[in-house]
Amino acid sequence: MLLLPVVLLVASLQLCRTTQEKVEGNDIEYIAHAGGAIDSCVYTNSLEALNLSVKKGYRFIELDFAFTSDSVLVAAHSWEKFNAITGFGHWGDSVPTYDDFKSRKIYGRFTPISAKEANTFLEKTPGIYLVTDKISNPDILRTYFPGLKERMVVEAFSYSHYEQLRSEGYFRVLYSCMADDLTSALLKHMVLNDAYPGYKIEWLALHTTGFDDAMFKILDRYCDFSIALFTVDNLDSIPEGYRERSKMIYTNFILPGKYEP
C-alpha cells in the first residue's frame, strides 16, 4: 500500500530537479548584516553603518524593521536589543514612540533611522540593494519603498507573501527557514508542475544551525535552490552540506569578495 505514494513522491522530486533553474559558479554575494559592523559594533541598523558598508564595497545591505508604538516603521532588530544598545535596557522589550526612537543614540554615537530615511538612502545611492528582515507584508513594503522593488531582496515569512512578492517582481525573494509554514511550503515546492502551477522556492534564508538535517538532505538531492546563509563571520563555520548552495552570506565582518568552498 505504501509503494504508490513513495513512487509518486520520488517522481515529483525528480520533476522538481529538472525544472528548477540552477545557479552556476561559486560567486558569493556578501550581505552587510543589520547595516554592517561599525567600530566592532553590530546590530546597529544605523545611518553611519550604512555609509560605512557602502565604502567597504558591499552591494547588499540588510536592515531589520519594526514598528514604533505610534506605527512608524523604523530600523531595529528587536525592541529589547534596541533598548539595550541605546541605554534603556531597563525598558526590556517595551516599544518606544517614534520621537523617542529618533532622540536616542546607538552605543552613544550612532544614528537610528526610519524606513523613510532608508528609502531616501537607497534613492541617493545607486547600485545598492536593500535586504529586509522581520517584515515581508507586500502592502507595507509597497508603502514604504515605492518604486524600489528592483533593488530589494525580501525575506518572506509565509508562502502567501512569497508568492505575492515573486509575482510583483522584487529583485529576489528568500523563503525564511523561520516561517511557520515552512514544511508545507517545501512540500508544495516539491510537487509544483504544469498541473499544479506556482512559484518554486529558488532561495532559502537559512541559519547555519537552524534547519532539519533530514529535510535538507531530501531537498539537496532532489531540488535546485540557493541558500542565503546567516550569520557567518568565519567561513570555516559553514556546514559542509551548505557550502555549494550558499550564494549569499549575511556577515558582520567578512569583506566582500570571492568565496571558494
Secondary structure, DSSP 8 states (H G I E B T S, - for coil): --HHHHHHHHHHHHHHHHHS----S---EEEEGGG--BTTB-S--BHHHHHHHHHHT-SEEEEEEEE-TTS-EEE-S-HHHHHHHTT-GGGTT----HHHHHH--BTTTB-B-BHHHHHHHHHHSTT-EEEEES---HHHHHHHSTT-GGGEEEEESSHHHHHHHHHHT-SEEEEETT-TTHHHHHHHHHH-SSSS------EEEEETT-S-HHHHHHHHHH---EEEEE--S-GGGS-GGGTTTEEEEEESS--SS----
